[in-house]
Amino acid sequence: MRMLRLFIHTRRHPSAILLLVQLLAMLAYPFIEDTPAGQTAFNVFGIVVLAFTIRMVKRTPGEVRVSVALAIPIIILLLMQIVLGRRDLLPWSSGLEALFYFYAALSLIAYMMDDQRATVDEFYAAGATFTLLAWGFTHLYVLLQELQPGTFAAAVNASAPRTWTELNYLSFALLSSTGIGDVIPLTVRARALASVEMLVGLMYLAAVVARLIGFSTQGKLPARRGSRPAGDSWERD
Protein backbone atom coordinates (compact mmCIF):
# COMPACT_ATOMS: atom_id res chain seq x y z
CA MET A 1 0.00 0.00 0.00
CA ARG A 2 2.83 2.40 0.85
CA MET A 3 4.53 1.64 -2.46
CA LEU A 4 1.27 2.31 -4.28
CA ARG A 5 0.87 5.66 -2.52
CA LEU A 6 4.47 6.56 -3.34
CA PHE A 7 3.90 5.64 -6.99
CA ILE A 8 0.73 7.76 -7.19
CA HIS A 9 2.49 10.65 -5.46
CA THR A 10 5.43 10.63 -7.85
CA ARG A 11 3.12 10.32 -10.86
CA ARG A 12 1.34 13.46 -9.73
CA HIS A 13 4.64 15.21 -8.99
CA PRO A 14 7.21 14.30 -11.70
CA SER A 15 9.69 16.79 -10.25
CA ALA A 16 9.90 14.48 -7.24
CA ILE A 17 10.98 11.61 -9.51
CA LEU A 18 13.77 13.67 -11.03
CA LEU A 19 14.94 14.81 -7.60
CA LEU A 20 14.84 11.23 -6.26
CA VAL A 21 16.85 9.89 -9.22
CA GLN A 22 19.45 12.62 -8.77
CA LEU A 23 19.80 11.92 -5.05
CA LEU A 24 20.10 8.16 -5.66
CA ALA A 25 22.82 8.81 -8.23
CA MET A 26 24.74 11.03 -5.81
CA LEU A 27 24.59 8.34 -3.12
CA ALA A 28 25.52 5.52 -5.51
CA TYR A 29 28.44 7.16 -7.32
CA PRO A 30 30.93 7.00 -4.39
CA PHE A 31 30.50 3.20 -4.25
CA ILE A 32 31.02 2.54 -7.96
CA GLU A 33 33.43 5.12 -9.33
CA ASP A 34 36.55 3.33 -7.99
CA THR A 35 35.52 -0.17 -9.12
CA PRO A 36 36.66 -1.75 -12.43
CA ALA A 37 33.17 -1.50 -13.90
CA GLY A 38 32.46 1.75 -12.08
CA GLN A 39 32.97 4.06 -15.06
CA THR A 40 30.62 1.98 -17.16
CA ALA A 41 27.93 2.03 -14.46
CA PHE A 42 28.57 5.74 -13.98
CA ASN A 43 27.93 6.48 -17.66
CA VAL A 44 24.85 4.23 -17.78
CA PHE A 45 23.41 5.99 -14.74
CA GLY A 46 24.18 9.31 -16.45
CA ILE A 47 22.08 8.25 -19.45
CA VAL A 48 19.20 7.34 -17.10
CA VAL A 49 19.36 10.77 -15.47
CA LEU A 50 19.32 12.40 -18.92
CA ALA A 51 16.14 10.49 -19.80
CA PHE A 52 14.33 11.54 -16.61
CA THR A 53 15.47 15.14 -17.09
CA ILE A 54 14.07 15.27 -20.64
CA ARG A 55 10.79 13.87 -19.31
CA MET A 56 10.67 16.70 -16.79
CA VAL A 57 11.46 19.38 -19.38
CA LYS A 58 8.28 18.33 -21.24
CA ARG A 59 6.24 19.86 -18.41
CA THR A 60 8.07 23.19 -18.54
CA PRO A 61 8.09 26.10 -21.01
CA GLY A 62 11.46 24.78 -22.24
CA GLU A 63 11.83 23.21 -25.68
CA VAL A 64 12.13 19.43 -25.55
CA ARG A 65 13.83 19.54 -28.96
CA VAL A 66 16.75 21.47 -27.45
CA SER A 67 17.12 18.92 -24.64
CA VAL A 68 16.99 16.01 -27.10
CA ALA A 69 19.47 17.73 -29.43
CA LEU A 70 21.92 18.01 -26.53
CA ALA A 71 21.18 14.55 -25.13
CA ILE A 72 21.79 12.58 -28.35
CA PRO A 73 25.49 13.49 -28.77
CA ILE A 74 25.99 13.09 -25.02
CA ILE A 75 24.61 9.53 -25.13
CA ILE A 76 26.76 8.72 -28.17
CA LEU A 77 29.89 10.03 -26.43
CA LEU A 78 29.07 8.14 -23.21
CA LEU A 79 28.48 4.90 -25.15
CA MET A 80 31.80 5.35 -26.96
CA GLN A 81 33.50 5.74 -23.59
CA ILE A 82 31.78 2.58 -22.35
CA VAL A 83 32.38 0.39 -25.42
CA LEU A 84 35.69 1.74 -26.74
CA GLY A 85 37.20 3.06 -23.52
CA ARG A 86 37.71 6.49 -25.10
CA ARG A 87 38.52 8.60 -22.04
CA ASP A 88 39.74 11.36 -24.35
CA LEU A 89 36.07 12.04 -25.11
CA LEU A 90 35.35 12.94 -21.49
CA PRO A 91 35.88 16.72 -21.93
CA TRP A 92 33.40 16.78 -24.81
CA SER A 93 30.71 14.80 -22.98
CA SER A 94 31.22 16.84 -19.79
CA GLY A 95 30.89 20.14 -21.65
CA LEU A 96 27.68 19.02 -23.36
CA GLU A 97 26.28 17.61 -20.11
CA ALA A 98 26.91 20.96 -18.42
CA LEU A 99 24.92 22.71 -21.18
CA PHE A 100 22.16 20.09 -20.90
CA TYR A 101 21.76 20.46 -17.14
CA PHE A 102 21.89 24.25 -17.25
CA TYR A 103 19.17 24.31 -19.92
CA ALA A 104 17.03 21.91 -17.88
CA ALA A 105 17.54 24.07 -14.78
CA LEU A 106 16.50 27.21 -16.66
CA SER A 107 13.41 25.37 -17.97
CA LEU A 108 12.42 24.39 -14.43
CA ILE A 109 12.97 27.95 -13.21
CA ALA A 110 10.64 29.19 -15.98
CA TYR A 111 8.12 26.54 -14.86
CA MET A 112 8.25 27.75 -11.25
CA MET A 113 7.96 31.41 -12.29
CA ASP A 114 5.11 30.81 -14.72
CA ASP A 115 2.38 31.80 -12.26
CA GLN A 116 1.91 33.43 -8.88
CA ARG A 117 1.17 30.35 -6.82
CA ALA A 118 3.35 27.67 -5.27
CA THR A 119 2.37 24.03 -5.79
CA VAL A 120 3.85 20.92 -4.20
CA ASP A 121 5.43 19.94 -7.51
CA GLU A 122 7.11 23.36 -7.76
CA PHE A 123 8.75 22.86 -4.37
CA TYR A 124 10.10 19.52 -5.63
CA ALA A 125 11.20 21.36 -8.77
CA ALA A 126 13.10 23.85 -6.58
CA GLY A 127 15.15 20.99 -5.14
CA ALA A 128 15.65 19.34 -8.54
CA THR A 129 16.74 22.65 -10.08
CA PHE A 130 19.32 23.21 -7.35
CA THR A 131 20.74 19.75 -8.01
CA LEU A 132 20.76 20.32 -11.78
CA LEU A 133 22.72 23.55 -11.32
CA ALA A 134 25.21 21.77 -9.03
CA TRP A 135 25.62 18.96 -11.59
CA GLY A 136 26.10 21.45 -14.40
CA PHE A 137 28.97 23.14 -12.55
CA THR A 138 30.39 19.74 -11.59
CA HIS A 139 30.73 18.83 -15.26
CA LEU A 140 32.37 22.19 -15.96
CA TYR A 141 34.90 21.39 -13.24
CA VAL A 142 35.50 17.96 -14.84
CA LEU A 143 36.01 19.68 -18.18
CA LEU A 144 38.45 22.16 -16.65
CA GLN A 145 40.39 19.41 -14.91
CA GLU A 146 40.70 17.36 -18.12
CA LEU A 147 41.95 20.36 -20.08
CA GLN A 148 44.33 21.51 -17.33
CA PRO A 149 45.46 18.73 -14.93
CA GLY A 150 46.22 19.93 -11.43
CA THR A 151 43.35 22.39 -11.43
CA PHE A 152 42.04 21.15 -8.07
CA ALA A 153 43.73 19.92 -4.89
CA ALA A 154 42.47 18.13 -1.79
CA ALA A 155 43.73 17.03 1.60
CA VAL A 156 43.98 13.40 0.45
CA ASN A 157 46.15 12.58 -2.61
CA ALA A 158 46.63 16.26 -3.39
CA SER A 159 48.28 15.66 -6.76
CA ALA A 160 45.74 13.08 -8.02
CA PRO A 161 42.85 14.08 -10.30
CA ARG A 162 39.72 14.74 -8.33
CA THR A 163 36.86 12.29 -8.78
CA TRP A 164 33.37 13.26 -9.93
CA THR A 165 32.10 12.84 -6.36
CA GLU A 166 34.75 15.19 -4.99
CA LEU A 167 33.99 17.85 -7.60
CA ASN A 168 30.27 17.40 -7.02
CA TYR A 169 30.85 17.95 -3.30
CA LEU A 170 32.76 21.15 -4.12
CA SER A 171 29.93 22.27 -6.40
CA PHE A 172 27.23 21.78 -3.75
CA ALA A 173 29.35 23.54 -1.13
CA LEU A 174 29.84 26.57 -3.38
CA LEU A 175 26.28 26.71 -4.72
CA SER A 176 24.79 26.58 -1.22
CA SER A 177 27.40 29.02 0.14
CA THR A 178 28.14 26.68 3.02
CA GLY A 179 31.90 26.69 2.46
CA ILE A 180 34.47 25.13 0.16
CA GLY A 181 35.45 21.95 2.01
CA ASP A 182 38.80 20.27 1.44
CA VAL A 183 38.65 20.45 -2.40
CA ILE A 184 40.33 23.68 -3.47
CA PRO A 185 40.51 25.32 -6.92
CA LEU A 186 44.14 26.22 -7.65
CA THR A 187 44.08 27.97 -11.02
CA VAL A 188 42.62 31.38 -11.83
CA ARG A 189 40.12 29.82 -14.26
CA ALA A 190 38.86 27.39 -11.63
CA ARG A 191 38.55 30.16 -9.05
CA ALA A 192 36.68 32.38 -11.51
CA LEU A 193 34.23 29.56 -12.24
CA ALA A 194 33.84 28.90 -8.50
CA SER A 195 33.03 32.59 -7.96
CA VAL A 196 30.37 32.44 -10.67
CA GLU A 197 28.80 29.40 -9.02
CA MET A 198 28.65 31.15 -5.65
CA LEU A 199 26.89 34.10 -7.29
CA VAL A 200 24.42 31.79 -9.08
CA GLY A 201 23.64 30.03 -5.80
CA LEU A 202 22.94 33.28 -3.98
CA MET A 203 20.76 34.60 -6.81
CA TYR A 204 18.82 31.31 -7.02
CA LEU A 205 18.03 31.28 -3.30
CA ALA A 206 17.18 34.98 -3.20
CA ALA A 207 15.15 35.25 -6.41
CA VAL A 208 13.57 31.83 -7.00
CA VAL A 209 13.26 30.04 -3.65
CA ALA A 210 12.31 33.20 -1.76
CA ARG A 211 9.64 33.95 -4.38
CA LEU A 212 8.15 30.46 -4.02
CA ILE A 213 8.05 30.81 -0.25
CA GLY A 214 6.37 34.19 -0.65
CA PHE A 215 3.70 32.67 -2.89
CA SER A 216 3.10 29.84 -0.40
CA THR A 217 2.42 32.31 2.43
CA GLN A 218 0.02 34.52 0.49
CA GLY A 219 -3.37 34.55 2.16
CA LYS A 220 -2.05 32.81 5.30
CA LEU A 221 -0.85 35.89 7.15
CA PRO A 222 -3.31 37.20 9.77
CA ALA A 223 -4.93 40.53 9.01
CA ARG A 224 -3.62 43.49 10.96
CA ARG A 225 -5.91 44.89 13.63
CA GLY A 226 -7.84 47.87 12.31
CA SER A 227 -7.33 46.98 8.68
CA ARG A 228 -10.24 47.32 6.29
CA PRO A 229 -11.35 44.86 3.63
CA ALA A 230 -9.89 45.28 0.18
CA GLY A 231 -11.81 47.83 -1.85
CA ASP A 232 -12.71 50.11 1.10
CA SER A 233 -11.43 53.65 0.86
CA TRP A 234 -9.52 55.32 3.65
CA GLU A 235 -10.52 58.79 2.44
CA ARG A 236 -13.08 60.79 4.37
CA ASP A 237 -16.22 61.87 2.60
Secondary structure, 3 states (H helix, E strand, C coil): CHHHHHHHHHHHCHHHHHHHHHHHHHHHHHHHCCCCCHHHHHHHHHHHHHHHHHHHHCCCCCCHHHHHHHHHHHHHHHHHHHHHCCHHHHHHHHHHHHHHHHHHHHHHHHHHCCCCCCCHHHHHHHHHHHHHHHHHHHHHHHHHHHHCCCCEECCCCCCCCCCHHHHHHHHHHHHCCCCCCCCEECCHHHHHHHHHHHHHHHHHHHHHHHHHHHHHHCCCCCCCCCCCCCCCCCCCC
